Amino acid sequence: MLLALIAAAALSAQPTPTPVPEPLPTATPTAPRVAATKDVRKAARQAGLEAIADELVGAVRPAAIVRPGKDAQMPAERGTSRYGGDPDLPIGTRWPRCKGKPQSFLAQVRVRALPAELKDLRRLEGTLLFFTHVEFEDPDDTEYGLWAGDCSKVIHVRPGASVRRQTRPQRTLDVDSAPMRFSARPDVPGLGDGDHLMPPLHEVQVKEWEAYWNLRDALLGRTVDEDKLLGYSEPPNGDNACSARAGRPENTWRHLFMFTTWEVADGGRLQFLISPSALAKGRFTGVCGIFDSA
């Protein structure tokens, strides 16, 4: 009896373990997938391209069209989604450089603020910061560049990391601060060289170029190029080593972000690509950039 009382007292003296909260339910992709399928079939029918509707449905990927909001003030809160201004860098992280010069800060994206369909990024949490190298004709005029993308960098700020707002260096692109608004849309591969689509539909032939361009714009809800996260890359008007990775049929690099709202340089656009394995692992150290001049 005495031993039983001693054992009970010892158990009562131990700290009560903190219960582990149950994980939040994840949104099922079924409903967005069904909606995307309907959108693709409708767009294919309206474009007169019903013959390739099945192939397009099989290749559809979620994308987010990104548009700037109206508030031009940088928020006091760190790590929010916004264009330009001064980035919220992790403490101890150096400003990215290229050819001995500081790269230009373009935007940062808090991935949990993205639509549920973009689970490839949302699951990583934290904030992504986008930088690129911009060449200027006049080093003192940083509102318009001549060329960009020779070096591009993405910094992934992990959840809970300590950050500080770092003033952008002189002679880097002056991108006005603005909040981001996201709209989830389905996307399909662009039209590549000749009359074939880009991977993974590189064996699909499309002779009605304008009809296909209209189909894709309809899916993305755009009339001109707009900033975009994930989905598919845009066919460049000039190839480089990075764009070749998006055009090869195996280990095709994924589209990460297209920046075109603010002119990076020469009225052009900049695309960030990432390898599929790096995206799956949440590693952003090896991204590459494709710049298209006007």
HELIX and SHEET records of a PDB file:
HELIX    1   1 LEU A    2  ALA A   13  1                                  12    
HELIX    2   2 THR A   30  GLN A   46  1                                  17    
HELIX    3   3 GLU A   50  ILE A   52  5                                   3    
HELIX    4   4 ALA A   53  ALA A   59  1                                   7    
HELIX    5   5 VAL A  111  ALA A  113  5                                   3    
HELIX    6   6 LYS A  119  ARG A  122  1                                   4    
HELIX    7   7 TRP A  209  LEU A  220  1                                  12    
HELIX    8   8 ALA A  241  GLY A  247  1                                   7    
HELIX    9   9 PRO A  276  LYS A  281  1                                   6    
SHEET    1   A10 TRP A 147  VAL A 157  0                                        
SHEET    2   A10 THR A 127  GLU A 135 -1                                        
SHEET    3   A10 SER A 104  ARG A 110 -1                                        
SHEET    4   A10 ARG A  82  TYR A  83 -1                                        
SHEET    5   A10 ALA A 178  ASP A 187 -1                                        
SHEET    6   A10 ARG A  61  PRO A  68 -1                                        
SHEET    7   A10 ASP A 227  LEU A 230 -1                                        
SHEET    8   A10 ARG A 254  PHE A 259 -1                                        
SHEET    9   A10 ARG A 269  ILE A 274 -1                                        
SHEET   10   A10 CYS A 288  ASP A 292 -1                                        
SHEET    1   B 2 ASP A  88  PRO A  90  0                                        
SHEET    2   B 2 VAL A 163  ARG A 165 -1                                        
SHEET    1   C 2 ARG A  97  CYS A  98  0                                        
SHEET    2   C 2 LYS A 101  PRO A 102 -1                                        
END                                                                             
